[in-house]
Amino acid sequence: HVRWFAGQMRKRRCFQKKLQEKIATGDYEVYYEDECHFKLTLRIIRAWFLAGSHPEIKSPVERFKVSIFGAMGKNGQLITLQNEKFNAETFRLFLEKLVKEASVGNKENGKQKKILLVLDNAKYHHAKILQPWIECVSNILELFFLPPYSPDLNAIEMLWKKTRRNVTHNRFFKSLEVLRYDLSLYWSIFNVPNNELTNLTAGI
């Protein structure tokens, strides 16, 4: 176990070093990508109530969920796409949206920066069927994979936690449509680069 842990730490340090080296070149706009499910079933967390009160929160019976692809830039921009499934085909659809909508600045020479997409090692992220398309857009998009067991190095994980805390926890949603609407409304404020999300990436 000690040897395995030491190996993991080396991989993490190597990843962080390479990421900082790429950022230092000024050639990349960094985005952190992940997929997340937001369930219709109620999630109750600790909260303050008046002494002696007995608050009740309704809970739906159905176990439906909203499934989201998301990419959060170090510039603070958030790009999302809802889809029922996470697979190579739907991942490519999300990448197409990312390439189209990302707020990418310019290098010192005036040429457009390249998107550096930090992501985990889900099987469909490595799917062979994706490779021809990835090669076609290699001038504007580069995938940069996290080391195994390192969700803490993926900044968008903090946004998912923030979303659950501010939108879904201790809340009753009578339908998936209402849940989708409230999530979209919350994320809409991050469609353009902003300091709030930039701060979430500062420590990585």
N, C-alpha and C positions, 0 to 999 in steps of 0.2 A: 504493500500500500504506500509506503514511504517513497519507493522508487517511482511508482505511478504518479503520485502527487508532484514529485519533483519534475517529472517529465511534462506534466500539464502546466506547471508554472513556467517552464522554459518556453513552451509553445505560446503561452499568453504574453510573455515578455517580448518574444519575437514578433508576434502579431502587432502589439502596441508600438514597437519600434518601427516596423515597416509602415504602419499607418501614419505615424508622425513624419516619417521621411517623405511619404507621398504628399502629405498636406503641405510640408515645407517647400515643395517644388513650386507651389502656386498654380499647378496645372489641373487641379481637381476641385470639383464641388462634391462634398461628401454627404451621402444620404445613408440612413440606417433603415433597413427593411425587416419586416416581420409580418406574420399572420396572426390573427387573434379572433376568438369566438366571444361574443357577448350574448349570454343566455337569457331567455325570457324568465326562467325560474328565479325566484327571489334570493338575493344574497344579503343577509343581515350582518351588519358590523356594529361595533360599539358606538353609542351615541349618548348625548345628554338629554334627559327628560326631567320634568318636574317631579320632586319627591312625592311618592304616593300615587303617581299616575300609572296607568297600565296601557301604554300605547299598543296599537295593533296595526299591522301592515298586511294587506291582502297579498296572496301569492297565487299566481296562475297555475293551473294543473298541467298545461302543455309544456313539453320540454323542447321548444323551438329555440333557434339561435340565429344571430346575425353574424356572418363570417366576413372578415375584412382583411384585405391586403393593405399595408400601409408603409410609407417611406417618409422619414423625417430627416430633413437636411440640417447640417450644422448652421445653415443660414436661417433656420427657424421655420422653413416651409414644410407643410404637411400635405402629402398626396395619398388619397385612399381610393380603394375600389372594392365594392361589395360583390361577392360571388358565392354561390351555394357550395362550391367545391374548391379545394386546394389541390391542384395538380399542375403538370407541366403546361398544359394548354391555357389554363386560367392565369398562371404565373406569367406567361408570355404576354397575355392581354394587359396585365398590370404593368409590365415593363414597357410596353408600347405607350401606355398612358404616362408613365414616368418620364420617358424620353421626350414626349410631346409637351408636358406641362412643367417640368423642372425649371426653376429660376436659376439658370447657370450663367455665371459672370464670365468675364474675359481674362485671359492671361496678360502678362505684361506686353507681349508682342501683339496684342489686339485680337488674337484668335480665341475662339470659344473654349472654355474649360471643358474637361471631360467629367462625366458623372462617375464617381467611385461609390459603388453600392456595397455597403457592409451588410452581410446576411449570414444566416446559419446554414447548416449542412443538411437541410431537409432533402430527401431523395429527389423530389421534383425540381429542386434548384440545380441539380447536376444532370438532369435528364438529357440523354443523347439527342432526343428529338429537338431540343432547344439550341444545340450547338451551332447549326448553320445560321440561325437568326442572330445569335449572339455575335458570331463572327462578322455578320453583315453590319452590325452597329458598333463594332469594336472601336471605331474612331470617336464615339461619343459616350460609350458605356463600358465600364469595367467592373466585373464582379470580384469582390474581395471577401473571402470566406473567413468567418470566425473560427477560432480553435474550438474543439469539442467542449461541451459542458461550460460554456462561457456566456450565458444570457446577460450577465451583469456588464458585459462589454458592448452590448447592443442598446444604444441609448433610447430607442423607441419603446423598449420595455417599460421605461419610466412613464412614458405617455399613456400606455395602456393602463397602468396603475392609477395614474391621475384621472383618466377617463372614468374608470370604475368608481373611484372615490367621489367624483363630482357629478356623475350622470346616473349610474346604475345601482349602486349600493343603497339599501334601505328604500328602494323605490319600487312601486307596483306599476307594471306596464300591461295594459289590458290587451295589447296585440303587438305583433311584430312590427306593424306599420308605425305604431307610436314609438317603439324602441328605435327603429331606424331613423325616424324624424329627429328624435332628441339627440342621437349620436351625431347625425349630420349637422344639426344646428350647433352643437358644441364644437365640432371640428372646423366648421366654416370660418371661425375667427383665425384659424391658422393656415388658410389657403395661401396667404402671402407671407414672405419672410418676416419674422418677429422675434423679439428678445426673449419672450417667455419660453419658447421651445429651444432657442439657441442656448439658453442657460442649462437646459437638460443635457446637452451634449458636452458641456464645458469640461467635465471631469474625465472624459474618455479620450 
